[in-house]
């Protein structure tokens, strides 16, 4: 039950023979895995050695597609070509696209601490706690990336929030879905604040938090698989 989301092939410029293949796929079997909440995306890299008639296969799981892209970009994939391409893509907004592009090209900036995916039709959410290896001045060292899928409208959003500690981030994800638990904003760097003040406007958060009123209570029972992008 693998669904291909993105693929890129590269060739030797002299021989035009295929050398590398990069794939982002969704693993639908993870819904029924014995450990709930595991990452459902996979990044696959196939590297071919034509001279030796051999190939090398690498595989890595990730909680969202942008992080699978990041892993492949680190192995030579072109982020401009390795974009999600399906017949019926989910709708999203520009803030989500910007954050996905940022994550796909962020290299080793973020170290994943923990993640979880809830995949019932009424509550399809993924949260990721990550430490920032190179935070900008004034920004929190820990982030939560939060993907919220609306299966009824075939749409999704990805947002980020900033936290001072991993423990504070865990406290937030433990209360995911509560209306009085908005995602804290990522603090803007001092240079951004200065630029905003010069323009006589307040500094906008890099990516705004989802409307807490739209977050349903966490369901109980075994999840089933909604349609994905």
C-alpha positions in Angstrom: 0.0 0.0 0.0 2.7 2.5 -1.0 1.5 5.6 -2.7 4.1 7.5 -4.7 4.1 11.2 -4.0 7.3 12.4 -5.6 10.1 11.0 -7.8 13.2 12.3 -9.4 15.7 10.4 -11.7 19.2 11.6 -12.5 21.4 10.4 -15.4 25.1 10.5 -16.2 25.6 13.6 -18.4 28.1 11.7 -20.6 26.3 8.4 -21.0 22.7 9.4 -20.3 22.4 6.3 -18.3 20.3 6.3 -15.1 22.4 6.8 -12.0 20.1 7.8 -9.1 16.4 7.6 -8.3 14.8 9.5 -5.4 11.3 8.6 -4.2 8.9 10.0 -1.5 6.1 7.5 -0.8 3.3 7.2 1.7 3.0 3.8 3.5 -0.6 3.1 4.1 0.1 0.0 6.0 1.3 2.0 9.0 -2.3 2.7 9.9 -2.6 -1.0 11.0 0.8 -1.3 12.5 1.0 -2.6 16.0 2.6 0.6 17.3 0.2 3.6 16.8 1.6 6.9 15.7 4.6 5.9 13.8 5.9 7.9 10.8 4.0 7.1 7.6 6.2 8.6 4.9 9.3 7.0 3.5 12.2 8.4 1.5 14.0 6.0 -0.9 17.3 6.5 -2.6 18.6 4.1 -5.3 22.1 4.7 -6.4 23.5 2.7 -9.4 27.1 1.9 -10.3 27.0 1.0 -14.0 30.7 0.1 -14.1 30.3 -2.5 -11.3 26.8 -3.5 -12.3 25.6 -2.9 -8.7 23.2 -0.7 -6.9 22.8 0.7 -3.4 19.4 1.1 -1.7 18.7 3.5 1.2 15.4 3.9 3.0 14.3 6.2 5.8 10.9 7.0 7.5 9.7 10.5 8.3 6.5 11.9 9.9 5.8 14.4 7.0 6.6 14.6 3.3 8.8 17.7 3.7 11.2 15.9 6.0 11.4 12.9 3.6 12.4 15.4 0.9 15.0 16.9 3.2 16.6 13.4 3.7 16.7 12.9 -0.1 18.1 16.4 -0.8 21.0 15.6 1.5 21.7 12.7 -0.8 21.8 14.7 -4.0 18.1 15.2 -5.0 17.1 18.5 -6.5 14.5 20.2 -4.3 13.1 22.0 -7.3 12.3 18.7 -9.0 11.5 16.5 -6.0 8.1 18.1 -5.4 4.9 16.3 -4.4 3.0 15.3 -7.6 -0.2 13.3 -7.3 -3.4 13.3 -9.4 -5.6 14.8 -6.7 -3.3 16.9 -4.4 -4.7 18.3 -1.1 -5.3 22.0 -1.0 -3.2 24.1 1.3 -2.0 27.7 1.8 1.1 29.7 1.1 2.3 29.6 4.7 2.3 25.8 4.5 4.2 25.8 1.2 6.8 28.1 2.5 7.4 26.1 5.6 7.6 22.8 3.6 10.1 24.4 1.3 12.1 25.6 4.3 12.2 22.2 5.9 13.1 20.4 2.6 16.2 22.6 2.2 17.1 23.0 5.9 19.8 20.4 5.9 20.8 19.1 9.3 19.5 22.2 11.1 16.8 20.4 13.0 17.2 17.2 15.1 14.0 15.3 15.6 13.3 14.6 19.2 9.8 12.9 18.9 6.8 12.7 16.6 3.4 11.2 16.5 0.7 10.8 13.8 -3.0 10.4 14.7 -4.8 9.1 11.6 -8.5 8.7 12.1 -10.8 10.4 9.6 -12.0 12.9 12.2 -8.6 13.7 13.7 -5.7 13.4 11.3 -2.8 15.3 12.9 0.9 15.0 13.1 3.2 16.7 15.6 7.0 16.8 15.6 9.2 18.1 18.3 12.6 19.2 17.0 15.6 21.0 18.4 17.2 23.8 16.4 20.9 23.3 15.9 21.3 26.8 14.5 18.6 29.1 16.0 18.6 32.6 14.8 19.4 35.2 17.5 16.4 35.6 19.8 14.6 32.5 18.6 13.6 29.6 20.8 15.9 26.5 20.5 13.0 24.0 20.2 10.2 23.9 17.7 7.0 22.0 17.2 5.9 21.4 13.6 2.2 20.6 13.4 0.4 19.2 10.4 -3.4 19.4 10.5 -5.4 17.5 7.8 -9.0 18.2 7.1 -10.3 15.1 5.4 -13.7 16.6 4.7 -12.3 19.4 2.6 -9.3 17.5 1.3 -7.0 20.1 2.6 -4.2 20.5 5.2 -1.9 23.1 6.9 1.5 22.9 8.4 2.5 25.3 11.1 5.4 25.8 13.6 5.7 27.1 17.1 8.6 28.0 19.3 9.5 26.6 22.8 12.2 27.3 25.3 12.6 23.6 26.2 11.7 20.1 25.0 9.6 19.7 28.2 7.5 22.8 27.3 7.0 21.4 23.8 5.9 18.0 25.2 3.4 19.8 27.5 1.9 21.4 24.4 1.5 18.2 22.4 0.1 16.5 25.4 -2.9 18.9 25.2 -3.2 18.9 21.4 -6.8 19.6 20.4 -7.8 21.6 23.5 -9.3 25.0 22.5 -7.2 26.8 25.2 -3.9 25.4 23.9 -2.9 27.5 20.9 0.5 26.9 19.2 2.9 29.5 20.7 4.5 31.7 18.0 8.1 31.4 16.9 9.9 34.5 18.2 11.2 36.7 15.5 14.9 37.4 15.4 16.0 40.9 16.6 16.9 42.0 13.1 13.4 41.1 11.9 11.9 43.1 14.7 14.0 46.1 13.9 13.0 45.9 10.2 9.3 45.7 11.2 9.6 48.7 13.5 11.2 50.7 10.8 8.2 50.0 8.6 5.8 51.1 11.3 4.3 47.7 11.6 4.4 44.8 14.1 6.5 41.8 13.3 4.5 38.9 12.0 5.1 35.4 13.3 6.9 33.4 10.6 4.0 31.0 10.3 0.7 31.6 12.2 -0.8 29.0 14.4 -3.9 27.1 13.5 -7.2 28.4 14.8 -7.7 26.4 18.1 -11.4 26.5 17.6 -11.0 24.3 14.6 -9.1 21.6 16.6 -11.4 18.7 17.6 -11.0 16.7 20.7 -8.7 13.7 20.4 -10.6 10.5 19.4 -10.5 7.1 20.9 -10.5 3.7 19.2 -8.6 2.3 16.2 -7.9 4.8 13.4 -8.8 4.2 9.7 -7.0 5.6 6.7 -8.3 8.8 5.1 -7.5 9.9 1.6 -4.1 11.5 1.4 -2.3 13.7 -1.0 
